[in-house]
Amino acid sequence: MLKRSVSVLLFLLSLTVGTSVFAAETDNENVEKALRIIDETNAVIDAEIVQAENSAGVLQDAYFADIQSIEGTEAIIALRSELINLEKALIVATEESEIASLSEQVATLTAEVTSLEAVLSEQSSEFAELTLTYNESLNLIIHDVDVLTRELSAEGIAKAAELGVKAECVWKYVNFAHKWAWIDPIQVVGS
């Protein structure tokens, strides 16, 4: 009887250990699959962001070419280019004094550009129309990539969750011509 009890106990123990090993293998496979899904989704999101950035750059170049013949726009074009460079420097700045200085310069240039655009819009209906069309088109590019990346992120997060991996959106500050927007790739936070 004791021998039979020991045999049954060993049999049950082997089933428990075998099941745990199988579960661990399945968990690892699910985590690996979820990570692949997140990586693939982020690759698609990154490609969409790059495509939108390129479209915004082409749009801005076309806008600058369109307004170039209008008197007074050369200052706006030069200031916009300088402003973009300052904003990019501000994004990577780490020291408080540098951040404060760049922020002040960005604010000053932004006010100057806004003022020049307002004056030119009053003086030239062509400039006003071209600027309005440009801004509407640029806003549409940003909106479309924002909506698309949110959808892709939500799908990737849901698929990862089904496989037992917790992920969330992380915000990435992206430059689209002269505008900036927060776009949301995925980051793993646990399993």
C-alpha positions in Angstrom: 0.0 0.0 0.0 2.8 2.4 0.9 4.6 1.5 -2.4 1.4 2.3 -4.3 0.9 5.6 -2.5 4.5 6.6 -3.3 4.0 5.6 -6.9 0.8 7.7 -7.2 2.5 10.6 -5.4 5.5 10.4 -7.9 3.1 10.2 -10.8 1.2 13.3 -9.7 4.4 15.2 -9.0 5.7 14.4 -12.5 2.4 15.7 -14.0 2.7 18.9 -12.0 6.3 19.5 -13.0 5.6 18.6 -16.6 2.6 21.0 -16.7 4.7 23.8 -15.1 7.4 23.3 -17.7 4.9 23.3 -20.5 3.2 26.4 -19.1 6.5 28.2 -18.8 7.4 27.3 -22.5 3.9 28.5 -23.6 4.4 31.8 -21.6 7.8 32.4 -23.2 6.4 31.7 -26.6 3.5 34.1 -25.9 5.9 36.8 -24.7 8.1 36.4 -27.7 5.1 36.6 -30.0 3.8 39.7 -28.2 7.2 41.3 -28.5 7.3 40.6 -32.2 3.9 42.1 -32.6 5.0 45.2 -30.8 8.2 45.5 -32.8 6.3 45.1 -36.1 3.7 47.6 -35.0 6.3 50.1 -34.0 8.1 49.6 -37.4 4.9 50.4 -39.2 4.3 53.4 -36.9 7.8 54.7 -37.5 7.4 54.2 -41.3 4.2 56.2 -41.2 5.8 59.0 -39.2 8.7 59.2 -41.6 6.3 59.3 -44.6 4.3 62.1 -42.9 7.4 64.0 -42.0 8.5 63.8 -45.7 5.1 64.8 -46.9 5.1 67.8 -44.6 8.6 68.8 -45.8 7.5 68.6 -49.4 4.4 70.6 -48.6 6.5 73.2 -46.8 9.0 73.4 -49.7 6.1 73.9 -52.2 4.5 76.6 -49.9 7.8 78.4 -49.7 8.2 78.3 -53.5 4.6 79.5 -53.9 5.0 82.5 -51.6 8.6 83.4 -52.6 7.5 85.9 -55.2 5.4 87.8 -52.7 7.2 90.8 -51.3 8.2 90.4 -47.7 8.1 86.6 -47.5 11.8 86.1 -47.7 12.0 87.1 -44.0 9.3 84.6 -43.0 11.0 81.8 -44.9 14.3 82.6 -43.2 12.8 83.0 -39.8 10.8 79.7 -40.1 14.0 77.8 -41.0 15.8 79.4 -38.1 12.9 78.6 -35.8 12.9 74.9 -36.8 16.6 74.6 -36.0 16.1 76.3 -32.6 13.2 74.0 -31.8 15.3 71.0 -32.7 18.1 72.2 -30.5 15.6 72.8 -27.6 14.3 69.2 -27.8 17.8 67.8 -27.1 19.0 70.5 -24.7 19.8 69.3 -21.2 21.1 72.2 -19.2 18.7 74.6 -17.7 20.5 77.7 -18.9 20.5 76.4 -22.5 16.9 75.4 -22.3 15.9 78.9 -20.9 17.9 80.6 -23.6 16.6 78.5 -26.5 13.0 78.8 -25.1 13.3 82.6 -25.1 14.7 82.6 -28.6 11.9 80.3 -29.9 9.3 82.6 -28.2 10.8 85.7 -29.8 11.0 84.2 -33.3 7.5 82.7 -33.0 6.1 86.1 -32.2 8.1 87.7 -35.0 6.9 85.2 -37.6 3.3 85.5 -36.4 3.4 89.2 -36.6 5.0 89.2 -40.1 2.4 86.6 -41.3 -0.4 88.8 -40.0 0.9 91.9 -41.7 1.5 90.1 -45.0 -2.0 88.4 -44.8 -3.5 91.9 -44.6 -1.4 93.2 -47.4 -1.7 90.2 -49.8 -4.8 88.1 -50.2 -2.7 85.7 -52.2 -0.3 85.2 -49.3 -3.3 84.8 -46.9 -4.9 82.1 -49.2 -1.6 80.2 -49.7 -0.9 80.3 -46.0 -4.4 79.1 -45.1 -4.2 76.2 -47.6 -0.7 75.3 -46.5 -1.7 75.2 -42.8 -4.9 73.2 -43.5 -2.9 70.7 -45.5 -0.2 70.4 -42.9 -2.8 70.0 -40.1 -4.4 67.2 -42.2 -1.1 65.3 -42.5 -0.5 65.6 -38.8 -4.1 64.5 -38.0 -4.0 61.5 -40.3 -0.7 60.2 -39.0 -1.9 60.8 -35.4 -5.2 58.9 -35.9 -3.5 56.1 -37.8 -0.7 55.6 -35.2 -3.2 55.7 -32.3 -5.2 52.9 -34.1 -2.1 50.9 -34.7 -0.9 51.3 -31.1 -4.3 50.3 -29.8 -4.4 47.1 -31.9 -0.8 46.2 -31.0 -1.5 46.8 -27.3 -4.6 44.7 -27.4 -2.9 41.8 -29.2 0.0 41.9 -26.7 -2.4 41.9 -23.8 -4.1 38.7 -25.2 -0.7 37.1 -25.0 -0.1 38.3 -21.4 2.2 41.2 -22.1 1.3 44.7 -20.9 2.2 47.5 -23.2 1.3 51.2 -23.4 1.7 54.2 -25.7 4.7 56.4 -25.2 4.7 59.8 -26.7 7.2 60.9 -29.2 7.6 64.6 -30.2 7.7 64.7 -34.0 8.5 67.6 -36.3 6.2 68.1 -39.3 7.5 71.1 -41.3 7.2 74.0 -38.9 4.8 72.3 -36.5 5.4 69.7 -33.8 3.0 67.0 -32.6 3.1 64.1 -30.1 2.8 60.7 -31.8 2.4 57.4 -29.8 4.5 54.3 -30.5 4.2 51.3 -28.1 6.4 50.4 -25.2 6.4 47.2 -23.1 5.7 47.8 -19.4 5.4 44.2 -18.1 4.1 40.7 -18.6 
